[in-house]
Amino acid sequence: MSFVIVVEASLALANYAAETLIQAGYESRGADAQNEAIALTQERRTDLVLTDYYLAQGDGLGLISALKELAPKTAVALVTGLGDETLAQAALTQGAMDYVIKGPDYYEELPKVVQSLMERAQKEKAQINRDEQKSRLLAQMELANWLDHNFKNILSAALGSLALIDFKNPDQPLDKRLEYLNDSQDSLKSALKLLESLTAMATVVDEADESSQRSVLVAAVVDEAWERVLEAARKAGRPLAAVLEKVTFQNNSRWLPPQKVADQDLLTILEALLINALEAVTQTLDPLIAVNLETQDRSLSFTVRDNGRGMDEKVQKHAFDPLFSTKGEVGVGLSLTTVRALVVRHFGEISLSSAPGQGTTVTFTYNVSL
């Protein structure tokens, strides 16, 4: 049964409206204050909040804004008087699904009004669910393609090294056989690291769980990420390997004292952004990649900047979409979709700015434990 909260300046009128809805087959509660309405939505799943602008405490626009933050899946509609078009538009801007004109027959027509709003809300929720399922499916396809590409390369390298060991040739030097064996082992270790990173990404982060967090020098994490990028670029061959001879890398985070972070996840994010930056500067005359760092409240704000080919507005618009590539023919790192998922996992945000021929700047925040 659908649960509807009616909020008005008069608690008596709010309860009267709620009773009208109860008789029509809904579950309903009345409230006269913003805080009370918010508390009711926290007590149980609420399908619709119908709020007047004038309340005993707070106002309807403030309630709409708060509910969009605290209960984003709850449908909210503003009740307004005739001629209050500006107020109605403000409500829609704040996140209300619609507004209702409070005419002389408002309470008699209320069950039909609520039924219409509920039907629309259910259709919108169904569409959101379909969009989310499509997005998850595309993300799964993207990850599967990335896994297929990377694990094939890693395992092919391991098998190729083993195949070079020729036991039928008694003249093959022992040190050569050991070299091939070590190369194979290194490839398999890379595969294990990849699996560990992906497993960590699938794990839900709990701020109270400090098992994955430790005090580290962030600059050391940045350095390790860059070393991994260099290793990946050497293995990838041209054009990535070729740019290593002329690229300048700047780690501008050495001023920061040790911070308590989930360093393996941070390492994965930085490695992915740095390999993307390296892929972008393969045709740049004097390639530059820089990592800058600032602190804000309980988070670190990273900026990864390159002076590579950049992106036009169309590419930027879709840069975080699943299965969308900004890399052209070059590409060995995680997509921005996957990177964003990992940033959000740590309660952060990520954005980028770019222009053709002027490089790209990716900025993300990362939660720090106290």
DRENDO-1510 file (C-alpha; in Angstrom, 1 decimal, always signed):
<recs>
REC; n; res; u; v; w
REC; 1; MET; +0.0; +0.0; +0.0 .
REC; 2; SER; +1.4; +3.4; -1.0 .
REC; 3; PHE; +2.4; +5.8; +1.8 .
REC; 4; VAL; +1.8; +9.5; +1.4 .
REC; 5; ILE; +2.8; +12.4; +3.7 .
REC; 6; VAL; +0.8; +15.6; +3.5 .
REC; 7; VAL; +2.5; +18.7; +4.9 .
REC; 8; GLU; +0.6; +22.0; +5.6 .
REC; 9; ALA; +1.0; +24.9; +7.9 .
REC; 10; SER; -2.1; +23.7; +9.9 .
REC; 11; LEU; -1.6; +20.3; +11.4 .
REC; 12; ALA; -5.4; +19.9; +11.6 .
REC; 13; LEU; -5.7; +20.5; +7.8 .
REC; 14; ALA; -2.8; +18.1; +7.1 .
REC; 15; ASN; -4.4; +15.4; +9.2 .
REC; 16; TYR; -7.8; +16.0; +7.5 .
REC; 17; ALA; -6.1; +15.6; +4.1 .
REC; 18; ALA; -4.3; +12.4; +5.4 .
REC; 19; GLU; -7.6; +11.0; +6.6 .
REC; 20; THR; -9.2; +11.7; +3.2 .
REC; 21; LEU; -6.4; +9.7; +1.6 .
REC; 22; ILE; -6.8; +6.9; +4.1 .
REC; 23; GLN; -10.5; +6.5; +3.2 .
REC; 24; ALA; -9.4; +6.3; -0.4 .
REC; 25; GLY; -7.2; +3.3; +0.3 .
REC; 26; TYR; -3.8; +4.9; +1.0 .
REC; 27; GLU; -1.6; +4.9; +4.0 .
REC; 28; SER; -1.1; +8.6; +5.0 .
REC; 29; ARG; +0.2; +10.9; +7.8 .
REC; 30; GLY; -0.1; +14.6; +8.2 .
REC; 31; ALA; +2.7; +17.0; +9.3 .
REC; 32; ASP; +3.0; +20.8; +9.8 .
REC; 33; ALA; +6.8; +21.2; +9.9 .
REC; 34; GLN; +9.7; +20.5; +7.6 .
REC; 35; ASN; +11.7; +18.5; +10.2 .
REC; 36; GLU; +8.7; +16.4; +11.1 .
REC; 37; ALA; +8.1; +15.5; +7.5 .
REC; 38; ILE; +11.7; +14.6; +7.1 .
REC; 39; ALA; +11.5; +12.4; +10.2 .
REC; 40; LEU; +8.5; +10.6; +8.8 .
REC; 41; THR; +10.3; +9.8; +5.6 .
REC; 42; GLN; +13.2; +8.3; +7.6 .
REC; 43; GLU; +10.8; +6.1; +9.6 .
REC; 44; ARG; +9.5; +4.1; +6.6 .
REC; 45; ARG; +9.6; +4.1; +2.8 .
REC; 46; THR; +7.6; +7.0; +1.5 .
REC; 47; ASP; +6.1; +7.0; -2.0 .
REC; 48; LEU; +4.9; +10.6; -2.1 .
REC; 49; VAL; +5.3; +13.9; -0.1 .
REC; 50; LEU; +2.6; +16.5; -0.9 .
REC; 51; THR; +3.7; +19.8; +0.7 .
REC; 52; ASP; +2.3; +23.3; +0.9 .
REC; 53; TYR; +4.8; +26.2; +0.6 .
REC; 54; TYR; +3.8; +27.7; +3.9 .
REC; 55; LEU; +4.6; +25.5; +6.9 .
REC; 56; ALA; +4.6; +25.9; +10.7 .
REC; 57; GLN; +8.4; +25.4; +10.5 .
REC; 58; GLY; +10.5; +25.9; +7.4 .
REC; 59; ASP; +8.8; +26.0; +3.9 .
REC; 60; GLY; +7.9; +23.7; +1.1 .
REC; 61; LEU; +10.9; +24.6; -1.1 .
REC; 62; GLY; +13.3; +23.9; +1.8 .
REC; 63; LEU; +11.6; +20.5; +2.4 .
REC; 64; ILE; +11.8; +19.6; -1.3 .
REC; 65; SER; +15.5; +20.4; -1.4 .
REC; 66; ALA; +16.2; +18.4; +1.8 .
REC; 67; LEU; +14.3; +15.4; +0.6 .
REC; 68; LYS; +16.1; +15.4; -2.7 .
REC; 69; GLU; +19.3; +15.1; -0.6 .
REC; 70; LEU; +18.1; +12.7; +2.1 .
REC; 71; ALA; +15.5; +10.6; +0.2 .
REC; 72; PRO; +16.1; +11.1; -3.5 .
REC; 73; LYS; +13.8; +8.2; -4.5 .
REC; 74; THR; +10.8; +9.8; -2.8 .
REC; 75; ALA; +8.4; +11.7; -5.2 .
REC; 76; VAL; +7.6; +15.3; -4.0 .
REC; 77; ALA; +5.0; +17.7; -5.2 .
REC; 78; LEU; +4.3; +21.3; -4.1 .
REC; 79; VAL; +0.8; +22.5; -3.4 .
REC; 80; THR; +0.5; +26.2; -4.4 .
REC; 81; GLY; -2.2; +28.8; -4.9 .
REC; 82; LEU; -3.5; +30.0; -8.3 .
REC; 83; GLY; -1.1; +32.6; -9.8 .
REC; 84; ASP; +2.0; +31.4; -8.0 .
REC; 85; GLU; +3.8; +30.3; -11.3 .
REC; 86; THR; +7.1; +31.6; -10.1 .
REC; 87; LEU; +6.9; +29.5; -6.9 .
REC; 88; ALA; +5.9; +26.5; -8.9 .
REC; 89; GLN; +8.8; +26.9; -11.2 .
REC; 90; ALA; +11.2; +27.2; -8.2 .
REC; 91; ALA; +9.8; +23.9; -6.9 .
REC; 92; LEU; +10.5; +22.1; -10.1 .
REC; 93; THR; +14.0; +23.5; -10.1 .
REC; 94; GLN; +14.5; +22.2; -6.6 .
REC; 95; GLY; +13.5; +18.7; -7.7 .
REC; 96; ALA; +9.8; +18.5; -7.3 .
REC; 97; MET; +8.1; +16.1; -9.8 .
REC; 98; ASP; +5.2; +18.5; -10.2 .
REC; 99; TYR; +3.0; +21.1; -8.5 .
REC; 100; VAL; -0.7; +21.1; -7.6 .
REC; 101; ILE; -3.0; +24.1; -7.7 .
REC; 102; LYS; -4.9; +24.4; -4.4 .
REC; 103; GLY; -8.4; +25.3; -5.6 .
REC; 104; PRO; -11.7; +25.4; -3.7 .
REC; 105; ASP; -12.3; +21.6; -4.2 .
REC; 106; TYR; -8.7; +20.6; -3.4 .
REC; 107; TYR; -9.5; +18.2; -0.5 .
REC; 108; GLU; -12.4; +16.5; -2.4 .
REC; 109; GLU; -10.2; +16.0; -5.4 .
REC; 110; LEU; -7.1; +15.0; -3.4 .
REC; 111; PRO; -7.4; +11.2; -3.9 .
REC; 112; LYS; -7.6; +11.6; -7.7 .
REC; 113; VAL; -4.7; +14.1; -7.6 .
REC; 114; VAL; -2.6; +11.7; -5.6 .
REC; 115; GLN; -3.5; +8.7; -7.8 .
REC; 116; SER; -2.4; +10.7; -10.9 .
REC; 117; LEU; +0.9; +11.7; -9.2 .
REC; 118; MET; +1.5; +8.2; -8.0 .
REC; 119; GLU; +1.0; +6.7; -11.5 .
REC; 120; ARG; +3.4; +9.2; -13.0 .
REC; 121; ALA; +6.0; +8.6; -10.2 .
REC; 122; GLN; +5.8; +4.8; -10.8 .
REC; 123; LYS; +6.3; +5.3; -14.5 .
REC; 124; GLU; +9.3; +7.5; -13.8 .
REC; 125; LYS; +10.8; +5.0; -11.3 .
REC; 126; ALA; +10.3; +2.2; -13.8 .
REC; 127; GLN; +12.2; +4.2; -16.5 .
REC; 128; ILE; +15.0; +5.0; -14.0 .
REC; 129; ASN; +15.2; +1.3; -13.2 .
REC; 130; ARG; +15.5; +0.4; -16.9 .
REC; 131; ASP; +18.1; +3.0; -17.4 .
REC; 132; GLU; +20.1; +1.8; -14.4 .
REC; 133; GLN; +19.9; -1.8; -15.6 .
REC; 134; LYS; +21.1; -0.8; -19.0 .
REC; 135; SER; +23.9; +1.2; -17.5 .
REC; 136; ARG; +24.9; -1.7; -15.3 .
REC; 137; LEU; +24.8; -4.1; -18.3 .
REC; 138; LEU; +27.0; -1.8; -20.4 .
REC; 139; ALA; +29.4; -1.4; -17.5 .
REC; 140; GLN; +29.6; -5.2; -17.2 .
REC; 141; MET; +30.2; -5.5; -20.9 .
REC; 142; GLU; +32.9; -2.9; -20.7 .
REC; 143; LEU; +34.6; -4.6; -17.8 .
REC; 144; ALA; +34.3; -8.0; -19.5 .
REC; 145; ASN; +36.0; -6.6; -22.7 .
REC; 146; TRP; +38.7; -5.0; -20.6 .
REC; 147; LEU; +39.3; -8.2; -18.7 .
REC; 148; ASP; +39.4; -10.2; -21.9 .
REC; 149; HIS; +41.9; -7.9; -23.5 .
REC; 150; ASN; +44.2; -7.6; -20.5 .
REC; 151; PHE; +44.1; -11.2; -19.3 .
REC; 152; LYS; +44.7; -12.5; -22.8 .
REC; 153; ASN; +47.7; -10.3; -23.1 .
REC; 154; ILE; +49.1; -11.3; -19.7 .
REC; 155; LEU; +48.5; -15.0; -20.1 .
REC; 156; SER; +49.7; -15.0; -23.7 .
REC; 157; ALA; +52.9; -13.4; -22.5 .
REC; 158; ALA; +53.3; -16.1; -19.8 .
REC; 159; LEU; +52.6; -19.0; -22.2 .
REC; 160; GLY; +54.9; -17.4; -24.8 .
REC; 161; SER; +57.8; -17.2; -22.2 .
REC; 162; LEU; +57.2; -20.9; -21.2 .
REC; 163; ALA; +57.1; -21.9; -24.9 .
REC; 164; LEU; +60.6; -20.5; -25.3 .
REC; 165; ILE; +62.0; -23.1; -22.9 .
REC; 166; ASP; +63.2; -25.9; -25.2 .
REC; 167; PHE; +63.8; -29.0; -23.3 .
REC; 168; LYS; +64.5; -30.9; -26.5 .
REC; 169; ASN; +67.5; -28.7; -27.0 .
REC; 170; PRO; +70.2; -29.8; -24.6 .
REC; 171; ASP; +72.4; -26.9; -25.7 .
REC; 172; GLN; +69.9; -24.3; -24.5 .
REC; 173; PRO; +71.7; -22.4; -21.6 .
REC; 174; LEU; +70.2; -22.8; -18.2 .
REC; 175; ASP; +70.3; -19.1; -17.6 .
REC; 176; LYS; +68.1; -18.6; -20.6 .
REC; 177; ARG; +65.6; -21.1; -19.4 .
REC; 178; LEU; +65.5; -19.4; -16.0 .
REC; 179; GLU; +65.0; -16.0; -17.7 .
REC; 180; TYR; +62.0; -17.3; -19.6 .
REC; 181; LEU; +60.6; -18.9; -16.5 .
REC; 182; ASN; +61.0; -15.7; -14.5 .
REC; 183; ASP; +59.3; -13.7; -17.3 .
REC; 184; SER; +56.4; -16.2; -17.1 .
REC; 185; GLN; +56.2; -15.8; -13.4 .
REC; 186; ASP; +56.2; -12.0; -13.6 .
REC; 187; SER; +53.3; -12.1; -16.1 .
REC; 188; LEU; +51.3; -14.4; -13.7 .
REC; 189; LYS; +52.0; -12.1; -10.8 .
REC; 190; SER; +50.6; -9.2; -12.9 .
REC; 191; ALA; +47.5; -11.3; -13.4 .
REC; 192; LEU; +47.1; -11.8; -9.7 .
REC; 193; LYS; +47.6; -8.1; -9.0 .
REC; 194; LEU; +44.9; -7.3; -11.5 .
REC; 195; LEU; +42.5; -9.8; -9.9 .
REC; 196; GLU; +43.2; -8.3; -6.4 .
REC; 197; SER; +42.4; -4.8; -7.7 .
REC; 198; LEU; +39.2; -5.9; -9.3 .
REC; 199; THR; +38.1; -7.8; -6.2 .
REC; 200; ALA; +38.8; -4.7; -4.1 .
REC; 201; MET; +36.7; -2.6; -6.4 .
REC; 202; ALA; +33.7; -4.9; -5.9 .
REC; 203; THR; +33.9; -4.7; -2.1 .
REC; 204; VAL; +31.6; -2.2; -0.4 .
REC; 205; VAL; +33.5; +0.4; +1.6 .
REC; 206; ASP; +32.5; +1.0; +5.2 .
REC; 207; GLU; +33.9; +4.1; +6.8 .
REC; 208; ALA; +34.0; +2.2; +10.1 .
REC; 209; ASP; +36.0; -0.6; +8.6 .
REC; 210; GLU; +39.7; +0.4; +8.7 .
REC; 211; SER; +41.1; -2.9; +7.6 .
REC; 212; SER; +42.0; -1.6; +4.1 .
REC; 213; GLN; +43.2; +1.8; +5.4 .
REC; 214; ARG; +46.7; +2.7; +6.6 .
REC; 215; SER; +48.9; +5.7; +7.1 .
REC; 216; VAL; +51.0; +6.3; +4.0 .
REC; 217; LEU; +52.9; +9.0; +2.1 .
REC; 218; VAL; +50.6; +9.9; -0.7 .
REC; 219; ALA; +53.6; +11.0; -2.8 .
REC; 220; ALA; +54.9; +7.4; -2.6 .
REC; 221; VAL; +51.5; +6.1; -3.9 .
REC; 222; VAL; +51.8; +8.5; -6.8 .
REC; 223; ASP; +55.3; +7.4; -7.5 .
REC; 224; GLU; +54.3; +3.7; -7.4 .
REC; 225; ALA; +51.4; +4.4; -9.8 .
REC; 226; TRP; +53.8; +6.1; -12.2 .
REC; 227; GLU; +56.3; +3.2; -12.0 .
REC; 228; ARG; +53.4; +0.8; -12.9 .
REC; 229; VAL; +52.5; +3.0; -15.9 .
REC; 230; LEU; +56.1; +2.9; -17.1 .
REC; 231; GLU; +56.2; -0.8; -16.8 .
REC; 232; ALA; +52.9; -1.2; -18.7 .
REC; 233; ALA; +54.1; +1.2; -21.4 .
REC; 234; ARG; +57.3; -0.7; -22.0 .
REC; 235; LYS; +55.4; -3.9; -22.3 .
REC; 236; ALA; +52.8; -2.3; -24.7 .
REC; 237; GLY; +55.5; -1.3; -27.2 .
REC; 238; ARG; +55.0; +1.6; -29.6 .
REC; 239; PRO; +53.7; +4.2; -29.5 .
REC; 240; LEU; +53.6; +4.2; -25.7 .
REC; 241; ALA; +57.1; +2.9; -25.1 .
REC; 242; ALA; +58.5; +5.5; -27.5 .
REC; 243; VAL; +57.1; +8.5; -25.6 .
REC; 244; LEU; +58.8; +7.5; -22.4 .
REC; 245; GLU; +62.1; +8.9; -23.5 .
REC; 246; LYS; +60.8; +12.4; -23.7 .
REC; 247; VAL; +57.9; +12.7; -21.3 .
REC; 248; THR; +58.3; +14.8; -18.1 .
REC; 249; PHE; +56.5; +13.6; -15.0 .
REC; 250; GLN; +55.8; +15.9; -12.0 .
REC; 251; ASN; +54.7; +14.6; -8.6 .
REC; 252; ASN; +53.6; +17.8; -6.8 .
REC; 253; SER; +52.4; +16.0; -3.7 .
REC; 254; ARG; +55.6; +15.6; -1.7 .
REC; 255; TRP; +54.7; +18.3; +0.7 .
REC; 256; LEU; +51.8; +16.3; +2.3 .
REC; 257; PRO; +52.5; +14.4; +5.5 .
REC; 258; PRO; +51.3; +10.7; +5.9 .
REC; 259; GLN; +47.5; +10.3; +5.5 .
REC; 260; LYS; +45.3; +7.4; +6.4 .
REC; 261; VAL; +43.8; +6.1; +3.2 .
REC; 262; ALA; +42.9; +2.9; +1.4 .
REC; 263; ASP; +46.1; +3.1; -0.6 .
REC; 264; GLN; +45.5; +0.2; -2.9 .
REC; 265; ASP; +42.3; +1.8; -4.3 .
REC; 266; LEU; +44.0; +5.2; -4.6 .
REC; 267; LEU; +46.9; +3.5; -6.4 .
REC; 268; THR; +44.5; +1.9; -8.9 .
REC; 269; ILE; +42.8; +5.2; -9.6 .
REC; 270; LEU; +46.1; +7.1; -10.1 .
REC; 271; GLU; +47.5; +4.3; -12.3 .
REC; 272; ALA; +44.5; +4.4; -14.5 .
REC; 273; LEU; +44.5; +8.2; -14.9 .
REC; 274; LEU; +48.2; +8.3; -15.5 .
REC; 275; ILE; +48.2; +5.7; -18.2 .
REC; 276; ASN; +45.3; +7.6; -19.9 .
REC; 277; ALA; +47.4; +10.7; -19.7 .
REC; 278; LEU; +50.4; +9.0; -21.2 .
REC; 279; GLU; +48.2; +7.6; -24.0 .
REC; 280; ALA; +47.1; +11.2; -24.7 .
REC; 281; VAL; +50.6; +12.7; -25.1 .
REC; 282; THR; +52.1; +10.1; -27.6 .
REC; 283; GLN; +52.0; +12.8; -30.4 .
REC; 284; THR; +53.0; +15.8; -28.2 .
REC; 285; LEU; +56.3; +17.5; -28.9 .
REC; 286; ASP; +57.3; +18.1; -25.2 .
REC; 287; PRO; +54.9; +15.8; -23.3 .
REC; 288; LEU; +54.1; +16.7; -19.7 .
REC; 289; ILE; +52.1; +14.9; -17.1 .
REC; 290; ALA; +51.6; +16.4; -13.6 .
REC; 291; VAL; +49.9; +15.3; -10.4 .
REC; 292; ASN; +48.9; +18.1; -8.1 .
REC; 293; LEU; +47.3; +17.8; -4.6 .
REC; 294; GLU; +45.3; +20.0; -2.3 .
REC; 295; THR; +43.5; +19.2; +1.0 .
REC; 296; GLN; +39.9; +20.1; +1.8 .
REC; 297; ASP; +38.0; +19.0; +4.9 .
REC; 298; ARG; +38.3; +15.2; +5.2 .
REC; 299; SER; +39.3; +14.6; +1.6 .
REC; 300; LEU; +42.3; +15.0; -0.8 .
REC; 301; SER; +41.8; +16.8; -4.0 .
REC; 302; PHE; +43.9; +15.4; -6.9 .
REC; 303; THR; +44.5; +16.9; -10.3 .
REC; 304; VAL; +46.1; +14.8; -13.0 .
REC; 305; ARG; +47.0; +17.1; -16.0 .
REC; 306; ASP; +48.5; +16.4; -19.4 .
REC; 307; ASN; +49.3; +18.5; -22.4 .
REC; 308; GLY; +48.2; +15.9; -24.9 .
REC; 309; ARG; +45.7; +15.9; -27.7 .
REC; 310; GLY; +42.7; +16.9; -25.5 .
REC; 311; MET; +39.0; +16.3; -26.2 .
REC; 312; ASP; +36.3; +18.3; -27.9 .
REC; 313; GLU; +33.0; +19.0; -26.1 .
REC; 314; LYS; +31.3; +16.0; -27.7 .
REC; 315; VAL; +33.9; +13.6; -26.4 .
REC; 316; GLN; +33.9; +15.2; -23.0 .
REC; 317; LYS; +30.2; +14.8; -22.7 .
REC; 318; HIS; +30.5; +11.0; -23.1 .
REC; 319; ALA; +33.9; +10.4; -21.5 .
REC; 320; PHE; +32.3; +8.7; -18.5 .
REC; 321; ASP; +29.8; +6.7; -20.4 .
REC; 322; PRO; +30.2; +2.9; -20.4 .
REC; 323; LEU; +31.9; +1.4; -23.5 .
REC; 324; PHE; +33.0; +4.9; -24.7 .
REC; 325; SER; +36.7; +5.3; -25.5 .
REC; 326; THR; +38.6; +8.5; -25.7 .
REC; 327; LYS; +41.9; +6.8; -26.6 .
REC; 328; GLY; +41.6; +6.0; -30.3 .
REC; 329; GLU; +43.8; +3.1; -31.3 .
REC; 330; VAL; +45.9; +3.3; -28.1 .
REC; 331; GLY; +44.5; +2.0; -24.8 .
REC; 332; VAL; +45.7; -0.3; -22.1 .
REC; 333; GLY; +44.2; +1.3; -18.9 .
REC; 334; LEU; +40.9; +1.3; -17.1 .
REC; 335; SER; +38.1; +3.3; -18.6 .
REC; 336; LEU; +37.0; +6.5; -16.9 .
REC; 337; THR; +33.7; +4.8; -16.2 .
REC; 338; THR; +35.4; +2.2; -14.0 .
REC; 339; VAL; +37.7; +4.9; -12.4 .
REC; 340; ARG; +34.6; +7.0; -11.5 .
REC; 341; ALA; +33.0; +4.0; -9.9 .
REC; 342; LEU; +36.1; +3.5; -7.7 .
REC; 343; VAL; +36.2; +7.2; -6.8 .
REC; 344; VAL; +32.5; +7.2; -5.8 .
REC; 345; ARG; +33.2; +4.1; -3.8 .
REC; 346; HIS; +35.3; +6.3; -1.5 .
REC; 347; PHE; +32.6; +9.0; -1.3 .
REC; 348; GLY; +34.5; +11.2; -3.8 .
REC; 349; GLU; +33.7; +13.1; -7.0 .
REC; 350; ILE; +35.5; +13.2; -10.4 .
REC; 351; SER; +35.4; +15.6; -13.3 .
REC; 352; LEU; +37.4; +16.6; -16.3 .
REC; 353; SER; +38.1; +19.7; -18.4 .
REC; 354; SER; +39.7; +19.6; -21.8 .
REC; 355; ALA; +40.1; +21.2; -25.2 .
REC; 356; PRO; +41.5; +19.9; -28.5 .
REC; 357; GLY; +45.2; +20.4; -28.6 .
REC; 358; GLN; +45.3; +21.8; -25.1 .
REC; 359; GLY; +45.5; +18.7; -23.0 .
REC; 360; THR; +43.2; +17.3; -20.3 .
REC; 361; THR; +42.8; +17.9; -16.6 .
REC; 362; VAL; +41.1; +15.3; -14.4 .
REC; 363; THR; +40.2; +16.3; -10.9 .
REC; 364; PHE; +38.9; +13.9; -8.2 .
REC; 365; THR; +38.5; +13.9; -4.4 .
REC; 366; TYR; +39.3; +11.0; -2.1 .
REC; 367; ASN; +38.2; +10.4; +1.4 .
REC; 368; VAL; +40.7; +10.5; +4.3 .
REC; 369; SER; +40.1; +8.8; +7.6 .
REC; 370; LEU; +40.7; +10.6; +10.9 .
</recs>
